[in-house]
Amino acid sequence: MARKQLDAFIRHKAEKKNRRRDPDVKVFDKRALGNPQGVVEGVEEIRGPMDSHKERSLVVRNLRGDTLAYLRDRRQIGEHQYIAGRHWQEVYEAACGTVPAMDTTKEPVDGGGIATDGLTDKRKRATKELLAADVLLKPEGAYLMRHVAGSGITLAQAAEARGICTKTMGQKFRKCLDILAVEFGYADRKILTIPVNPL
């Protein structure tokens, strides 16, 4: 899925260049006005109806509870970091997936469902991939990824919980995303040698 996101991003960039040259492309502003209280707005450009290459729409997306999308919208993380974070989230959800709760409103029936052991091949692969990422991130980085990308809390909340400043927390989180981008194949290893720029 994350590989598809990267391909879609590259295709979107190429189309954006072509759109600058092509004055026939129409961009419609469909942003909502008067959003409910608590909405964290992010503007996104999407394709028109029926996947048209000549039409685009500007829409408002709620970024509340989606830390990766919020940081990307505010240009605080790069595209390779965003896609690596999404890949990690998919692996995390597959490895630590939830077991559906028993419905107590229905009458119990013998043989009412197929019993599974819960360890599917997908879950085994995801667990291996998550453990490999944890080794690279070390305990502090693995905990940070679970805390921010896994639980969906903001960097400010994570920094407050640890008693450090948000700027330092942001730098650590971006470094974790860089390590994951190299591990998952979305960035070159050279990115790890670039010093972190203070904001």
N, C-alpha and C positions, 0 to 999 in steps of 0.2 A: 504494500500500500504506500509506504513512504517513497519507494522508488518511483511510483506513479506520480506522487506529488512533485518530486523533483523534475520529472519529465514535463509535467503540466506547467511548472514554473518556467522552465526553459522555453517551452512553446509559447507561453504567455508573454515573455520578454521579447521573443522574435515577432510576435503579432503586434506588440506595442510599438516596435520600431517601424513595422510596415504601416501601422495606423497613422503614424506621424507623417509618412509620405503620402498616404492615401486619404484625401479629404472626404471621400465618400462614406467613411465610417461615422456612424451617428452614436453619440453617447447620451443616454437619457438619464436624468437625475430623478431617481425614484426613492430618495432618502425620506424616511418617515420623520414627521415633525411631532413634537410633544410626546416623546417616549415616556414610559412609566418611570417612577422614581427608582433609583438604584441601578439603572441600566448604564453600563460602561460602553460608550459608543465607539465603533471602529468602522470606517468607510471602506467598502470593498467594491471592486469593479468586476462584474460577472458578464458572461455571454448573454446575448439576447435570446428570444424564443427560438426554439428548434435549432439551437447550437449555431446560430448565424454568425458569420465572420464579419458582417458589416454593421452589427448592432451590439452595443454594450450598455449596461445599466449600472448606475452607481446605487448601492444599497447600504443600509446601516446594519451592522452586525453587533450583537451583544457579546462583549468580551469578558463579562463578569464570570469568574470561576474558571477561565481559560488563560492561565498565566502565560503560556507560550504564545498564544495569539495576541495577547496584550503587549508583550515585549516586542513582538515582531511588528505590530501596528505602530508602536512608538519608536521603531528603528533602533531598539536597544540590543537586538540580536540579529545576526545575519540569516540568510535563507538556509544555508547549510546547517546552522545551529537549530533552526526551527524544525527542519525536516528530520534531523537526528533526534530531536526531542520527541517528535511525533512517533518515530520508529520505536524509541524507548517506551513510550506510553503503550503502544500496541503490544510490545513484548511483555510489559509489566501486567497488562490486563489479561493477556493470554496465560501467563504463568500463575498469576494470583487471582484468577477469575473466581467469581462468587458462585456458591452453590445455591440453587433456588430454594426458597423457604417452603416449608410444608403448608399447604392451604388447609387451615383448620375448619373452614366453613363447609368443606365437602366431606361427605361420609367416606370413611376408609373402606377400600375394596381390596380383596386379595388379588394379586397379579395386576394391579392398576397401572403399572409402568415397567419399563425395562430398567433394571438395575445396572448402573455403570460404576466402574471403579474410580472415575473422575480423572484418571491419568491417561489422557489421549496422547497420540503422537504429537499433535500440535502443542499441547501443554508441556510435554517433555522437551521439545525443541526450544520452546520459549524459555523454559527454566534454565536450560544450558546457556542460552544466549544472555539471559539476565545475569547469571552467575559470572560469565566471562566479563560482562560490562562492570559488574561490581568489583571484580579483581583489579581492573584497570582504574576505576574511580577511587579505589581505596575506601575504607569504611566511612570517612567523612563525606566524600562525594556521593557515595551510594545512598547514604542517609538523606543528603540534601536533595537528590533527585526524587527519592520517594516522598519527601516532605513537600516539595514544590510541584513537580510534574505529576506525581502520583496522586497527591491529595488535592491539588489545585489551589493551594493557598498562595498569597502574594509573597514577593521577596521581602517586603517590609514586615510582614507577619513572621516570616521565617527568621529574619534578622533580629526581631524583637524577642523571639523565643530563645535565641542563642545569646542574646546580649551583645551583638556586634552591630556596626552601622550598615545601613542598606547598601551603600556603595561597595563595601567589601563583600557583602553577600552576593551582589550582582556580578562582581568579578569572578568569584568562585563558581557561581552557577554557569556563567559563560564559558569558563575553562572546562567544566564538566561536559558541557554541550560540544565543545571542540573535540574533546577526547572521544566522545561517542560518535561524532561525525567521522573521525578517522577510523574508528573501529567498525562502523557500519558501512564505510566506503563512500561517504558523501563529501569528503574533503581529503586533501593531500596531507601527508604527515608533516609537511613544512609548516602548516598552520600552528602546530604545537610549539614551534620555536619562536613564533612571533610574540614579543612581550605584550602583556596586557596593557592597553592604554587607559590611564585613569580618566574618568569622566569629568 
